[in-house]
Amino acid sequence: MIAPFDLTAIESLKEALPRFTHRPLPHLTYLKPDQIDGFWLDDIAQDLNNGNSIAFASYHDDRINGLVLYGDSPWDAKVVGKSVAVIKYFVGSGEDDPRMLNQLLDEVLQRAGSRGICLVTCKVQSLQFAAIHALERHGFLLMDTLVDFVFDFSHTSFDKITPPQRLSGLNVRLANPEDLPELLALTEIAFAQHFGRYNSDPEMPAGTGSRVYQEWVRSSFGGGADWILIAEINNRIAGYSVWKKASALEVKHSLDVGHCTLAAIHPEFFGRGLYTTLTFEGMRITHQFANHLDAPTHVSHYHVQRAMIKLGWKIAGVRHSFHKWLPD
Ligand SMILES: CC(C)(COP(=O)(O)OP(=O)(O)OC[C@H]1O[C@@H](n2cnc3c(N)ncnc32)[C@H](O)[C@@H]1OP(=O)(O)O)[C@@H](O)C(=O)NCCC(=O)NCCS
């Protein structure tokens, strides 16, 4: 049986989470299962409390054996120019019964369609085969694959990392609000040839791929980031990277992780070690706040991966992004 899920049933979900086949955050391998479940339950409760998410649960013998949670994404809607919903959790227990997963997705698509949603997106771990097959049966298309890099300061001492060779004339500093226009212009040029999911989706309105990263930078200045590092050469901005401390919920559950969320280098300076230097300097700062760092990147983003591996990061997770456009 499928039924809408709300906060009144949160205790039965608490009992069900350990039975789900896949948990979130598998790339943070140092976390204990009950730590992840605690974070997960609070995250679901927080989303439902905020009023912009909807969940459905599947019940078997009065116990929850599947859950889907999705919510509106005003951020995506702003850059795409159409209403967008994101499926955040799509999980089942045991064998991940395909019929149950179908029914959960049917509910989401029906509800989203009736609310005028144009695009539904979902990121799943690469081993969530049953969920991936269910998404594909419902017409979701694979748009990109991300690898999740992690750096663990408790395993690799930062002092052991060989500092990258610095380009002559390079100054690394913190960004300030006056830098925004220059960073927006740099972002447009740097991401012109990018290949993420906003670029690979043929249904995306023209220009979305460029707008999305500019909006990312704008919202990073507006509170989305804790600091932005700038690489300056002879007083000209040549690149930046964006960093975030653990969220309040991550701190509550001792996730002990910081995040590198975006970086870009002006094409005139590609291949001169600026990204590697910015990442190294970002690691130095984040180490004051966390023992771990994560950063996702596109599976075929070899420049980023070369730099990360050189700096001691490891690939610890893989996720696929799916999109489905709903008829008008
Ligand atoms: C990806 C990007 C950040 C790399 O920045 P960069 O300053 O050119 O990178 P680095 O010079 O530090 O080089 C990192 C590694 O990639 C390699 N690399 C750089 N450009 C390369 C190219 N065109 N072809 C092959 N390898 C390349 C470098 O050789 C280096 O490896 P090495 O140290 O073993 O030689 C930059 O190309 C960029 O801004 N791209 C557009 C925006 C983007 O994709 N951002 C990342 C998404 S978050």
The ligand as an SDF file (V2000), in Angstrom:
LIG
                    3D

 48 50  0  0  0  0  0  0  0  0999 V2000
   38.6980   22.4360  -14.6370 C   0  0  0  0  0  0  0  0  0  0  0  0
   39.5300   23.6800  -14.3210 C   0  0  0  0  0  0  0  0  0  0  0  0
   39.0190   24.2330  -12.9920 C   0  0  0  0  0  0  0  0  0  0  0  0
   40.9970   23.2730  -14.1930 C   0  0  0  0  0  0  0  0  0  0  0  0
   41.7340   24.4230  -13.8250 O   0  0  0  0  0  0  0  0  0  0  0  0
   43.2850   24.5850  -14.2130 P   0  0  0  0  0  0  0  0  0  0  0  0
   43.8170   25.7140  -13.4230 O   0  0  0  0  0  0  0  0  0  0  0  0
   43.4140   24.6400  -15.6700 O   0  0  0  0  0  0  0  0  0  0  0  0
   43.8620   23.2160  -13.6530 O   0  0  0  0  0  0  0  0  0  0  0  0
   45.3650   22.9590  -13.2540 P   0  0  0  0  0  0  0  0  0  0  0  0
   46.2530   23.7850  -14.1270 O   0  0  0  0  0  0  0  0  0  0  0  0
   45.5230   23.1080  -11.7770 O   0  0  0  0  0  0  0  0  0  0  0  0
   45.5370   21.4880  -13.7130 O   0  0  0  0  0  0  0  0  0  0  0  0
   45.0220   20.3760  -13.0410 C   0  0  0  0  0  0  0  0  0  0  0  0
   45.4810   19.1380  -13.7850 C   0  0  0  0  0  0  0  0  0  0  0  0
   44.7380   19.0260  -15.0000 O   0  0  0  0  0  0  0  0  0  0  0  0
   45.6290   18.9670  -16.0990 C   0  0  0  0  0  0  0  0  0  0  0  0
   45.0560   19.7620  -17.1990 N   0  0  0  0  0  0  0  0  0  0  0  0
   44.7410   21.0600  -17.1900 C   0  0  0  0  0  0  0  0  0  0  0  0
   44.2590   21.4280  -18.4050 N   0  0  0  0  0  0  0  0  0  0  0  0
   44.2830   20.3220  -19.1650 C   0  0  0  0  0  0  0  0  0  0  0  0
   43.8980   20.0270  -20.4920 C   0  0  0  0  0  0  0  0  0  0  0  0
   43.3710   20.9750  -21.2960 N   0  0  0  0  0  0  0  0  0  0  0  0
   44.0550   18.7850  -20.9420 N   0  0  0  0  0  0  0  0  0  0  0  0
   44.5600   17.8120  -20.1420 C   0  0  0  0  0  0  0  0  0  0  0  0
   44.9260   18.0260  -18.8590 N   0  0  0  0  0  0  0  0  0  0  0  0
   44.7920   19.2580  -18.3860 C   0  0  0  0  0  0  0  0  0  0  0  0
   46.9050   19.6260  -15.6560 C   0  0  0  0  0  0  0  0  0  0  0  0
   47.9790   19.1440  -16.4110 O   0  0  0  0  0  0  0  0  0  0  0  0
   46.9570   19.2320  -14.1940 C   0  0  0  0  0  0  0  0  0  0  0  0
   47.5270   17.9590  -14.0300 O   0  0  0  0  0  0  0  0  0  0  0  0
   49.1180   17.8550  -13.7280 P   0  0  0  0  0  0  0  0  0  0  0  0
   49.3430   18.7370  -12.5280 O   0  0  0  0  0  0  0  0  0  0  0  0
   49.3020   16.4370  -13.4640 O   0  0  0  0  0  0  0  0  0  0  0  0
   49.8000   18.3640  -14.9180 O   0  0  0  0  0  0  0  0  0  0  0  0
   39.4190   24.7360  -15.4390 C   0  0  0  0  0  0  0  0  0  0  0  0
   39.7280   24.0990  -16.6580 O   0  0  0  0  0  0  0  0  0  0  0  0
   38.0410   25.3590  -15.5400 C   0  0  0  0  0  0  0  0  0  0  0  0
   37.7940   26.3740  -14.9160 O   0  0  0  0  0  0  0  0  0  0  0  0
   37.1300   24.7800  -16.3620 N   0  0  0  0  0  0  0  0  0  0  0  0
   35.8200   25.3110  -16.5500 C   0  0  0  0  0  0  0  0  0  0  0  0
   34.9950   25.3210  -15.2950 C   0  0  0  0  0  0  0  0  0  0  0  0
   34.9460   23.9740  -14.6460 C   0  0  0  0  0  0  0  0  0  0  0  0
   34.8110   22.9410  -15.2820 O   0  0  0  0  0  0  0  0  0  0  0  0
   35.0300   23.9670  -13.3090 N   0  0  0  0  0  0  0  0  0  0  0  0
   35.0770   22.7470  -12.5290 C   0  0  0  0  0  0  0  0  0  0  0  0
   33.7100   22.3170  -12.1580 C   0  0  0  0  0  0  0  0  0  0  0  0
   33.4760   22.5420  -10.4210 S   0  0  0  0  0  0  0  0  0  0  0  0
  1  2  1  0
  2  3  1  0
  2  4  1  0
  2 36  1  0
  4  5  1  0
  5  6  1  0
  6  7  2  0
  6  8  1  0
  6  9  1  0
  9 10  1  0
 10 11  2  0
 10 12  1  0
 10 13  1  0
 13 14  1  0
 14 15  1  0
 15 16  1  0
 15 30  1  0
 16 17  1  0
 17 18  1  0
 17 28  1  0
 18 19  1  0
 18 27  1  0
 19 20  2  0
 20 21  1  0
 21 22  1  0
 21 27  2  0
 22 23  1  0
 22 24  2  0
 24 25  1  0
 25 26  2  0
 26 27  1  0
 28 29  1  0
 28 30  1  0
 30 31  1  0
 31 32  1  0
 32 33  2  0
 32 34  1  0
 32 35  1  0
 36 37  1  0
 36 38  1  0
 38 39  2  0
 38 40  1  0
 40 41  1  0
 41 42  1  0
 42 43  1  0
 43 44  2  0
 43 45  1  0
 45 46  1  0
 46 47  1  0
 47 48  1  0
M  END
$$$$
